[in-house]
Amino acid sequence: MNKDKFTVLKIGGSVITDKSAEYSARMEDIRRLAKEIKEANIKNLVTVHGGGSFGHPSAQQYALRDGFKEESQKIGFAETHYAMTMLNGLFMDALIWRKLPAVSITPSSCILTKKGRIQCFEETPFKMALNMGFLPITYGDAVFDTDLGFTILSGDQLVSHIAIKFNAERIIMGVDVDGIFDADPKVEKNAKSHSHLTLKELKTLQNKLGKPSACDVTGGMFGKMTEIIPAVEKGIQVTIVNATKSNYIYEALKGEKVEGTLIEKE
């Protein structure tokens, strides 16, 4: 890997939390993933994690994605942000316990959105952390928005934005299924998996899949596909793997062949 290039790793909220129970962390998976990141020993790595059962419940209950409409939403914003710092703390604890120089960078403190899209990104903390050999960790968060007052910034939008901003070589997305399918594999028993997709094929598949259900405030797999398209257009390689399976993230970080979906521009 080119010395100046780096990797953006996304760990989905459905991997590190149990979405069927509020504020329920999958500690065994968090510890296992921290071990895999440690053993892979990748330089120039930024890690982003999702919210799962920590970030989504309050965000959905108070309709935070739609912006500030009434005073009662303020406590929802505060709850969502606080819940994400709690989940981040659990993830950070597992990394630091393994002597990884992980540093948490809070999105709501360095990012402003406009109508839900990143508009202002104070990148200096990320740059300094990377240059000094730290492991920056960030996450999907409730953030302030210049038009809406506030909104929800998905970890997936963050992944793509950071990858493009810093000219990443690749994105690795750890999800709770074996890559991208032609239908939801949790619903459709005969859903067909895709081991490789070009940008054109990805866009075609996205149109076929249609928009997600309302329960995932950050868009599910449809949202992931929407967000990674700009990165793929820039020539950044994207690998989507099942992070609930042992050593899949380790193998992906090491550049080894692993079951999942590889997405390339052509």
PyMOL commands that set and color helices and strands:
alter all, ss='L'
color gray80, all
select helices_A, chain A and resi 13-16+27-40+52-61+64-66+73-97+107-110+124-131+155-165+199-209+220-233+248-253
alter helices_A, ss='H'
color red, helices_A
select strands_A, chain A and resi 7-11+45-49+102-104+111-114+117-121+135-139+141-145+149-153+170-175+180-181+193-194+196-198+237-242+261-264
alter strands_A, ss='S'
color yellow, strands_A
deselect
rebuild
show_as cartoon
